[in-house]
Amino acid sequence: MKINEQFEKLVPNYLFADVAGKTKAFMETHPQQEVIRLGIGDVTLPLAPVVVDAMQQGCEDLRFQKTFKGYPEYEGYDFLRESIADYYKSFGVKIEPEEVFISDGAKSDCGNIGDIFSKENTVLIPDPVYPVYVDANIMAGRKIVYAPSGQQENFLAMPDPKVKADIIYLCSPNNPTGAAYNAAQLKEWVDYALENDAIILYDAAYEAFIREDLPRSIYSIEGARNCAIELCSLSKTAGFTGVRCGYTVVPFELVRGGKRLHDLWYRRQATKFNGVSWAVQCAANAVFTPEGQRQCRLNLDYYHENARMIARTLDDLDIYYTGGKNSPYIWMKCPNGMSSWQFFDYLLENAAVVGTPGEGFGSCGNGFFRLTSFNSHEKTAEAVERIRRLLS
């Protein structure tokens, strides 16, 4: 018996475990100091009432034999897949309901989608990046190459024709940087993928935060249906971080090695995944109703106001940042040439505010720091006032 030795190549602790450990230690030694967390990207507002009502009705259905549901379909119930396809139509993108697979979240699918690809493929990942993309492919033993980006590129990595890859991870609006690609930039990535016969894994988990004239889906780009799989989540869109529901779109046109990737993903899900529960899919379906969209938008607007408060403070302090406008994340440059972890300690010790060190998202993140808008207006206002006093 042998273990998967690829795990030895992983960073020993997950980034947020280190953040939590340092925060706990500070709180134990400063019991009278209130710590404000602008670090981990977890929502804080409750589910929309229409969503809760739908989930309760879904649970009520399970009470009676006539409406009881057992194992769900592996790809999700038709009514939810149709609602998602209609949602795409609302911003001008056409997909077929049968191309949608319901899952327990984008994080799972980002890690699991590799099951349908050979371990011999080379994976291209932007830096800085959401750690799951990297860790999942290290576990699988794939070769990883990076597309670096920094302040000069406004943290939007672009393709390098000299670098060849088979699988490309993109996230827009980006976690951690909050930066979002425009249509012309995404077209460059699509053209690069088509030229290299590569597949883009496009993480659109934050598309509902977009306010400017930017693509909500990679399928708004010509040619993308021939080279891209899109992954999305209701975690931030509708506050489903504790409920767990997302979806992945695999277009029928995606064919590699004579096989439809849609069919391979269905086979994988049928083997390793038992589907999302009836009650959760009922709740998810309510998100896409007109009233669900209205209520969820109120929560998104609330987080946007927090992001605006943070961004305005950084503007006043003349600190460079990306994000905040089309994303719940603000990616700021650490002051006075500090490293990411130095600034984490400095901010925690002197302002009792917790953020996330940028270097935890890749080498290009060193010297930068992620703040999130997932807190109350009152706590966010207090946090930015502490930051203002500390850095003025």
C-alpha positions as CSV (number, residue, x, y, z in Angstrom):
1,M,0.0,0.0,0.0
2,K,1.3,3.4,-0.9
3,I,-0.1,6.9,-0.2
4,N,-0.4,9.6,-2.8
5,E,3.0,11.2,-2.4
6,Q,1.8,14.3,-4.3
7,F,0.4,15.5,-0.9
8,E,4.0,16.0,0.3
9,K,4.3,18.8,-2.3
10,L,1.4,20.8,-0.8
11,V,1.9,23.7,1.6
12,P,1.5,22.1,5.0
13,N,-1.4,24.2,6.2
14,Y,-4.3,25.7,4.2
15,L,-3.9,29.5,4.0
16,F,-7.0,30.2,6.1
17,A,-6.0,27.8,8.8
18,D,-2.9,29.9,9.4
19,V,-4.9,33.1,9.4
20,A,-7.3,31.5,11.9
21,G,-4.5,30.3,14.1
22,K,-2.9,33.7,14.4
23,T,-6.2,35.4,15.0
24,K,-7.1,33.0,17.8
25,A,-3.7,33.5,19.5
26,F,-4.2,37.3,19.4
27,M,-7.7,37.1,20.8
28,E,-6.5,34.9,23.7
29,T,-3.9,37.4,24.7
30,H,-6.1,40.4,24.1
31,P,-9.5,39.3,25.5
32,Q,-10.8,42.9,25.8
33,Q,-10.1,43.9,22.2
34,E,-12.8,43.4,19.6
35,V,-11.3,41.8,16.5
36,I,-13.0,42.7,13.2
37,R,-12.7,40.1,10.5
38,L,-12.4,41.2,6.9
39,G,-10.5,38.1,5.9
40,I,-12.3,34.9,5.0
41,G,-14.8,35.4,2.2
42,D,-17.9,34.0,3.9
43,V,-21.2,35.7,3.7
44,T,-22.8,37.1,6.8
45,L,-26.3,38.1,5.7
46,P,-29.1,35.5,6.0
47,L,-30.7,33.8,3.0
48,A,-33.4,35.7,1.1
49,P,-36.9,35.0,2.6
50,V,-38.2,33.6,-0.7
51,V,-35.3,31.1,-0.7
52,V,-36.0,30.0,2.8
53,D,-39.7,29.6,2.0
54,A,-38.9,27.4,-1.0
55,M,-36.5,25.3,1.1
56,Q,-39.1,24.8,3.8
57,Q,-41.6,23.8,1.1
58,G,-39.1,21.3,-0.2
59,C,-38.7,19.8,3.2
60,E,-42.4,19.7,3.6
61,D,-42.6,17.7,0.3
62,L,-40.4,15.0,2.0
63,R,-43.0,14.6,4.8
64,F,-45.5,12.9,2.5
65,Q,-45.2,9.7,0.4
66,K,-46.9,11.4,-2.6
67,T,-44.3,14.2,-2.8
68,F,-41.3,12.4,-1.3
69,K,-38.0,12.5,-3.3
70,G,-35.1,10.0,-3.0
71,Y,-31.9,10.1,-4.9
72,P,-31.9,13.1,-7.2
73,E,-30.7,13.0,-10.8
74,Y,-27.0,13.2,-11.0
75,E,-27.1,16.3,-13.3
76,G,-29.8,18.0,-11.3
77,Y,-33.6,18.4,-11.6
78,D,-34.9,19.8,-14.9
79,F,-36.7,22.7,-13.4
80,L,-33.5,24.1,-11.9
81,R,-31.4,23.6,-15.0
82,E,-34.1,25.4,-17.1
83,S,-34.1,28.3,-14.6
84,I,-30.3,28.6,-14.9
85,A,-30.5,28.6,-18.7
86,D,-33.1,31.4,-18.5
87,Y,-30.9,33.3,-16.1
88,Y,-28.1,33.2,-18.7
89,K,-30.6,34.6,-21.3
90,S,-31.2,37.6,-19.0
91,F,-27.7,38.8,-19.7
92,G,-27.6,37.8,-23.4
93,V,-26.0,34.3,-23.2
94,K,-27.6,31.2,-24.7
95,I,-27.0,27.8,-23.1
96,E,-29.1,24.7,-23.1
97,P,-30.6,23.4,-19.9
98,E,-29.1,19.9,-20.7
99,E,-25.6,21.5,-20.6
100,V,-26.0,22.4,-16.9
101,F,-24.9,20.2,-14.1
102,I,-26.1,21.0,-10.6
103,S,-23.4,20.4,-7.9
104,D,-22.7,21.3,-4.2
105,G,-20.6,24.3,-5.2
106,A,-17.9,25.6,-7.5
107,K,-15.1,24.7,-5.2
108,S,-15.9,21.0,-5.5
109,D,-16.3,21.1,-9.3
110,C,-13.0,23.1,-9.6
111,G,-11.2,20.3,-7.9
112,N,-13.2,17.4,-9.3
113,I,-13.3,18.5,-13.0
114,G,-9.7,17.2,-13.4
115,D,-11.1,13.6,-13.2
116,I,-12.1,13.8,-16.9
117,F,-8.6,14.9,-18.0
118,S,-5.3,13.0,-18.2
119,K,-2.7,13.5,-15.6
120,E,-0.3,14.2,-18.4
121,N,-1.9,17.5,-19.2
122,T,-0.1,20.7,-18.4
123,V,-2.1,23.2,-16.4
124,L,-1.8,27.0,-16.7
125,I,-2.8,28.9,-13.5
126,P,-2.7,32.7,-13.0
127,D,-0.7,34.0,-10.1
128,P,-2.0,35.2,-7.6
129,V,-4.9,32.6,-7.5
130,Y,-7.5,30.8,-5.5
131,P,-5.4,28.0,-3.8
132,V,-7.9,25.2,-4.8
133,Y,-6.8,25.4,-8.4
134,V,-3.2,24.8,-7.5
135,D,-3.7,22.2,-4.7
136,A,-6.1,20.0,-6.7
137,N,-3.7,19.7,-9.6
138,I,-0.7,19.1,-7.3
139,M,-2.7,16.2,-5.7
140,A,-3.3,14.9,-9.2
141,G,0.4,15.0,-10.1
142,R,0.0,17.4,-13.1
143,K,2.6,19.8,-14.3
144,I,1.7,23.4,-13.4
145,V,2.9,26.5,-15.2
146,Y,1.9,30.0,-14.0
147,A,0.7,33.2,-15.7
148,P,2.1,35.9,-13.4
149,S,0.4,39.2,-13.0
150,G,1.1,42.3,-10.9
151,Q,0.4,45.9,-10.4
152,Q,1.5,46.7,-14.0
153,E,-1.1,44.4,-15.4
154,N,-3.7,45.4,-12.7
155,F,-3.5,41.8,-11.7
156,L,-5.2,40.5,-14.9
157,A,-2.9,37.7,-16.2
158,M,-2.8,37.5,-20.0
159,P,-1.7,34.6,-22.3
160,D,1.9,34.3,-23.3
161,P,2.2,32.7,-26.8
162,K,5.5,31.1,-25.7
163,V,3.8,29.1,-22.9
164,K,1.8,26.1,-23.9
165,A,-0.8,24.5,-21.8
166,D,-3.7,22.0,-22.1
167,I,-5.9,23.2,-19.2
168,I,-6.3,26.9,-18.2
169,Y,-7.9,28.2,-15.0
170,L,-9.5,31.6,-15.1
171,C,-11.6,33.4,-12.5
172,S,-13.4,36.7,-13.2
173,P,-14.2,38.7,-11.2
174,N,-11.1,37.3,-9.6
175,N,-10.5,35.8,-6.2
176,P,-8.4,37.2,-4.5
177,T,-7.7,40.3,-6.5
178,G,-11.3,41.4,-7.4
179,A,-10.1,42.4,-10.9
180,A,-12.4,41.5,-13.8
181,Y,-11.6,40.8,-17.5
182,N,-13.2,42.9,-20.2
183,A,-14.4,41.2,-23.4
184,A,-11.3,42.0,-25.4
185,Q,-9.1,40.4,-22.7
186,L,-11.2,37.3,-22.5
187,K,-11.2,37.0,-26.3
188,E,-7.4,36.8,-26.1
189,W,-7.7,33.9,-23.7
190,V,-10.3,32.1,-25.9
191,D,-8.1,32.6,-29.0
192,Y,-5.1,31.2,-27.1
193,A,-7.1,28.2,-26.0
194,L,-8.4,27.4,-29.5
195,E,-4.9,27.8,-30.9
196,N,-3.5,25.3,-28.4
197,D,-6.5,23.0,-28.4
198,A,-6.7,23.7,-24.7
199,I,-9.7,23.8,-22.3
200,I,-10.5,26.9,-20.2
201,L,-12.0,26.2,-16.7
202,Y,-13.8,29.5,-16.1
203,D,-14.7,30.2,-12.5
204,A,-17.7,32.7,-12.6
205,A,-18.5,32.4,-8.9
206,Y,-18.6,36.2,-8.5
207,E,-20.4,37.2,-11.8
208,A,-23.4,38.5,-9.9
209,F,-21.2,41.2,-8.4
210,I,-20.4,42.8,-11.8
211,R,-21.7,46.3,-12.1
212,E,-19.8,47.6,-15.1
213,D,-20.1,46.6,-18.7
214,L,-18.1,43.4,-18.4
215,P,-18.8,39.8,-19.4
216,R,-20.9,37.9,-17.0
217,S,-20.1,34.6,-18.7
218,I,-17.2,33.4,-20.9
219,Y,-19.8,32.2,-23.3
220,S,-20.5,35.8,-24.3
221,I,-17.1,35.5,-26.1
222,E,-17.1,34.1,-29.7
223,G,-15.5,30.7,-29.8
224,A,-15.8,30.0,-26.1
225,R,-18.3,27.2,-26.5
226,N,-15.5,25.2,-28.3
227,C,-13.0,25.6,-25.5
228,A,-14.5,26.5,-22.1
229,I,-16.3,24.9,-19.2
230,E,-17.9,27.4,-16.9
231,L,-18.3,26.8,-13.1
232,C,-20.5,28.9,-10.9
233,S,-21.9,29.0,-7.4
234,L,-24.7,30.3,-5.3
235,S,-22.4,30.8,-2.3
236,K,-21.8,34.5,-2.8
237,T,-24.7,35.2,-5.3
238,A,-27.3,34.1,-2.8
239,G,-25.6,33.3,0.4
240,F,-25.4,29.6,0.0
241,T,-22.1,29.1,1.7
242,G,-23.7,26.9,4.3
243,V,-26.4,25.4,2.0
244,R,-24.1,24.3,-0.8
245,C,-25.3,24.5,-4.4
246,G,-23.6,25.5,-7.6
247,Y,-23.6,24.5,-11.2
248,T,-21.2,23.7,-14.1
249,V,-21.9,24.3,-17.8
250,V,-20.3,21.9,-20.2
251,P,-21.3,22.8,-23.8
252,F,-22.1,20.0,-26.2
253,E,-19.5,21.4,-28.7
254,L,-16.6,20.5,-26.4
255,V,-15.0,17.4,-28.0
256,R,-11.5,16.2,-27.3
257,G,-9.9,12.9,-28.3
258,G,-13.2,12.0,-30.1
259,K,-15.1,12.2,-26.8
260,R,-17.7,14.8,-25.7
261,L,-16.6,16.3,-22.4
262,H,-20.2,16.6,-21.5
263,D,-20.6,12.9,-21.6
264,L,-17.4,12.3,-19.6
265,W,-18.5,14.7,-16.9
266,Y,-21.9,13.1,-16.6
267,R,-20.1,9.7,-16.2
268,R,-17.9,11.1,-13.6
269,Q,-20.7,12.6,-11.6
270,A,-22.8,9.4,-11.9
271,T,-19.9,7.5,-10.4
272,K,-18.7,9.8,-7.6
273,F,-21.6,12.1,-6.8
274,N,-25.1,11.4,-5.6
275,G,-26.6,14.8,-6.5
276,V,-28.0,17.8,-4.6
277,S,-31.0,17.3,-2.3
278,W,-34.5,18.1,-3.3
279,A,-34.9,20.9,-0.7
280,V,-31.7,22.6,-1.7
281,Q,-32.6,22.5,-5.4
282,C,-36.0,24.0,-4.6
283,A,-34.2,26.8,-2.7
284,A,-31.8,27.3,-5.5
285,N,-34.6,27.6,-8.0
286,A,-36.2,30.4,-6.0
287,V,-33.0,32.4,-6.4
288,F,-33.7,32.7,-10.1
289,T,-37.3,33.9,-9.8
290,P,-38.0,37.6,-10.2
291,E,-38.6,38.0,-6.5
292,G,-35.5,35.9,-5.7
293,Q,-33.4,38.0,-7.9
294,R,-34.7,41.2,-6.2
295,Q,-34.1,39.9,-2.7
296,C,-30.7,38.5,-3.4
297,R,-29.7,41.8,-5.1
298,L,-30.4,43.6,-1.8
299,N,-27.8,41.5,-0.1
300,L,-25.3,42.0,-3.0
301,D,-25.9,45.8,-2.8
302,Y,-25.2,45.6,1.0
303,Y,-21.8,44.0,0.4
304,H,-21.1,46.5,-2.4
305,E,-21.6,49.3,0.0
306,N,-19.1,47.8,2.3
307,A,-16.6,47.4,-0.6
308,R,-17.2,51.1,-1.4
309,M,-16.4,52.1,2.1
310,I,-13.1,50.2,2.0
311,A,-12.2,51.5,-1.5
312,R,-12.9,55.1,-0.5
313,T,-10.6,54.8,2.5
314,L,-7.8,53.4,0.4
315,D,-8.4,56.2,-2.1
316,D,-8.0,58.8,0.7
317,L,-4.8,57.1,1.8
318,D,-3.5,57.0,-1.7
319,I,-3.0,53.2,-1.6
320,Y,-3.1,51.2,-4.8
321,Y,-5.8,48.5,-5.0
322,T,-7.9,46.4,-7.4
323,G,-11.4,45.2,-7.0
324,G,-14.3,46.6,-5.0
325,K,-16.4,47.7,-7.9
326,N,-17.3,44.3,-9.5
327,S,-16.3,42.1,-6.6
328,P,-16.6,41.7,-2.9
329,Y,-12.8,41.7,-2.6
330,I,-10.4,44.5,-2.4
331,W,-6.8,43.7,-3.1
332,M,-4.5,46.4,-1.6
333,K,-0.8,47.1,-1.7
334,C,0.8,46.8,1.7
335,P,2.1,50.1,2.9
336,N,5.8,51.0,3.6
337,G,7.1,48.0,1.6
338,M,5.8,45.4,4.1
339,S,5.4,41.8,3.1
340,S,2.0,40.3,3.2
341,W,2.4,38.5,6.5
342,Q,4.2,41.5,8.1
343,F,1.2,43.7,7.2
344,F,-1.1,41.0,8.5
345,D,0.6,41.0,11.9
346,Y,0.9,44.8,11.9
347,L,-2.8,45.3,11.2
348,L,-3.9,42.7,13.7
349,E,-1.6,43.9,16.5
350,N,-2.3,47.6,16.1
351,A,-5.9,47.8,14.7
352,A,-7.4,44.3,15.6
353,V,-8.4,43.9,12.0
354,V,-8.0,40.6,10.1
355,G,-7.4,40.3,6.4
356,T,-5.7,37.8,4.2
357,P,-2.0,37.9,3.3
358,G,-1.6,38.1,-0.5
359,E,1.4,35.7,-0.7
360,G,-0.9,32.9,0.4
361,F,-2.4,33.2,-3.1
362,G,0.9,32.9,-4.9
363,S,4.3,34.5,-5.2
364,C,2.9,37.5,-7.1
365,G,0.7,38.2,-4.1
366,N,3.6,39.1,-1.8
367,G,3.4,42.7,-0.8
368,F,-0.4,42.7,-1.2
369,F,-3.4,42.0,1.0
370,R,-7.0,41.0,0.6
371,L,-9.9,42.6,2.4
372,T,-13.5,41.4,2.0
373,S,-16.8,43.2,2.2
374,F,-18.6,40.3,4.0
375,N,-19.3,42.0,7.3
376,S,-21.9,44.4,8.7
377,H,-21.9,48.1,7.7
378,E,-21.1,49.0,11.3
379,K,-18.2,46.6,11.6
380,T,-16.8,47.6,8.2
381,A,-17.1,51.3,9.0
382,E,-15.2,50.7,12.3
383,A,-12.6,48.6,10.6
384,V,-11.8,51.2,7.9
385,E,-11.7,53.9,10.5
386,R,-9.1,51.9,12.4
387,I,-7.1,51.4,9.2
388,R,-7.4,55.1,8.4
389,R,-6.0,56.1,11.8
390,L,-3.2,53.5,11.6
391,L,-2.0,54.4,8.1
392,S,-2.6,58.1,8.0
